[in-house]
Amino acid sequence: MIGRIKRNIRMVGVLINLRLQNLMMFRLGFFGPFFVDSCVFLVQLCVFEVIYSNVDRIGTWGKGQMILYIGTFSMINAINMVIYFFGINAIPDKIKNGDMDLYLTKPGSPLLRLTFERINPGSVPLLLFSGVIIAYGIKEGGIRITPILVLGYVFWVAVMAVLYYLVEVLIRSFPFFILTSGNTIILEEAGLTLCMQLPGIVFYGIYKVIFYLILPYGIMATIPVRFLTGELTFVGALWGILVAAAFTILTAFVWKQGIRHYNSASS
Amino acid sequence: MDLRKYLEILKIFIKTQLAWRGDSVIQILFSLTKILFASLLWGTIFAGREEVAGFTLSSMMSYYIISSFLTQLDMSSKVSMEISQRIRNGTFSKYMVIPVNIQGYFVAMEMGMVLFHLIIYFITSVIWVFLFRIRFVFAPDPAILAGMGILILLGLFFMVQINYYLGLLTLKYEEIGLFLMIKDNLVAFVTGSIIPLTLLPERFLWIMKAFPFYYVTYLPSMLFIGRLKGELGMGLLVLSCWCVVLQAVIYVTWQNYRIKYDGVGI
């Protein structure tokens, strides 16, 4: 087991090294994802700044909590963009055109390779940018930071970044079975767009079922923020862990079945 | 100017839309997202109050229904993407050899797409009204409606112009895809399709009134719900001026940059 972990860590190191060499050759658009995503979250900040200049609260949340929410979502998105998005996003095409063959025949886990082979250092400033928004939210919300709060918040952001990854892999594994994941990716995009703009506290009824369970974007930034502001209940925390665990099992199962199902269509 | 050629282009693009029905479905899904966003956000905000910035919940939701409909109708971002991609891969020559004005071609293309989607988006907007149980606020004043119709057409034309202009910049700057993505996001904010611009501080609103985006989606939507009637005349004037200015900019840009196109791709 330890030997396997060491081998995987070495493999991740090699993949990052290769990717950096590749990026040095194709420098065009290096900071592209940073500019696009930071613009999205800046507009978000402006929108809620404007709304809070007209109202004092949205549900139970004041301006500080909402800024924290935007910063946290931006942070999870930044982790996604830096580490795995560009690798995972290519899965449907690799399945469709038969390129998955290469990943199955090479040593090491295909998913590990796909996850780390296209890291994007150009999005690193997005991490810093998100950090600034979070700091602003903390200041605006008047939150007193303690080491326990920071550790807990980092833990929840890490859990939710993994959940984000799992949902991405799950959705992009559908082409193993149905050849196209176009519609599911559109659904993912629609759900993400909505939940980037709306905190989980506004969902009720059927919307709660959809965005807390089926496409759990509604809890991804909400739980870390609720932890930081001391609003997270035991049930809420348990729900976050359960959803992350359920998606881990489901994604692992679907991915394994998908690999078995893969018939190298175009080779 | 032979309008029949452009009418043919318009007809072709109406037919083409039948082959791209998936795009309409995506647009409908995103309009649903927008209405859902408005319903959940403003539903929560209005839970404890009757009015925000002069809006009731019904007028706010009506605003989103109309602005979402108008935003969907504007499909001009395809113009800049098409021009940019064609210039980059060297196939923009297609537009240079056909015996029509290139900008006229894209205006006809936009009109064809708008005409095809007009009924579909209208029906979906009506469905959202019933689905979200919105008490639709509508101020039926024929004169205002006529003026609003002209304003909407001018707004759509302006958006084609600006996207055509941005597409042409590829001749000079080669890669503008990134800028186009940022532009879409900013345009959504400044046209008032994310939140009504009336929520902005007064001084920002004054600045925005000097720019055309205020009149593309926001003002027509507000007129439709019976507000800002006094701004219609100014809106028509400002937007017309911007269209004229931008047309001159397009002309100069085209004359200067078209010689940079080599037809082999970048």
Interface residues (C-beta under 8 A of the other chain):
Chain A: L28 G29 G32 F35 V36 C39 V40 V43 C46 V47 V50 I51 S53 N54 V55 R57 I58 G59 G182 I186 L187 A190 T193 L194 Q197 L198 I201 V202 F203 Y207
Chain B: G22 I26 L29 F30 L32 T33 L36 F37 L40 L41 G43 T44 I45 A47 G48 R49 V52 A53 E175 G177 L178 M181 I182 N185 L186 A188 F189 I194 I195 L199 L200 P201
